[in-house]
């Protein structure tokens, strides 16, 4: 039975499944590794300085990930930059809805008390970008090494960035 569970988990991971149960299992595994100090999260070098700058400007930062909220907190709490959880105002995962469903973005906006058109969503997945746009959320597709390639149509349709330093956001009022 244990082998069947392991095989199922490996199969789901090979398909990059975003099921809540798989992400929760991932969170449990990460908790053990992070709290033991065996693993530290690494961010692209432009991410933390940009987020610090946004926070200093009064901009709220939320994480919406297919990874569980627990896994998100582990990543930001145990990074090579130290504990940077104070940079994040809140966390969302697939419990609010799947990232390819526009209703998820409406629920997030309602939860944080703002209009969808006051949100900028950063993603490397164009299906997520399309769902967010359908909900009237602003979107930038982040192009990084290792990400899935984009079609020519996607490259011309979406706003693309290769670094968070390319974003110029108005301060919050």
Phi, psi and omega in degrees: 000319180300317180297323179296320178294314179300315180299319179295316179298315179298320178297313179298319179295322181295333178267003183054043179295145182247032182292145181300317181297318179296318180292326176293319176299316177303317179299318178297318180294317180296319181305313180298316182289317182291314183292334175280354180077014181278340184225141172228140179285141176244140178243154172302146190299339181274345190290301186297315177301321179295315181295320176301317180297317179296317180298317178298331179276001178087013180273133178277142182236127178236150177252130173236112187224153172286346172284147183299158176303319179301315180296320178300315181294325176295317179299311183283338180273343182226065182252168175294345176267003185092199178278110182245023178301332181294347179278350185247127181276342179181166184229143175226145176225196185291354174295333178278342181139164181284149185290347179262011179246124185298330180299330179300320182288326175294320179295319178297313180302315178298318182297323181266358174075040176218168178283147179300328182283004172256014181245138169249123180253126177255131182207163172247009183244116186291333175295322175293318180301317179296318179296318179295316179298322179299333178269009179072030176264140174287146186223142166230132177268125183268121181259115183227158174302136179093346178287159174298145178292159179251147174286165177300321178297317179296320180297326180272333183281311187273152169285126183248142172227153175247353180208144176297337180292348177282348182271131175239105186254141176291152178288153180284144177237000000 
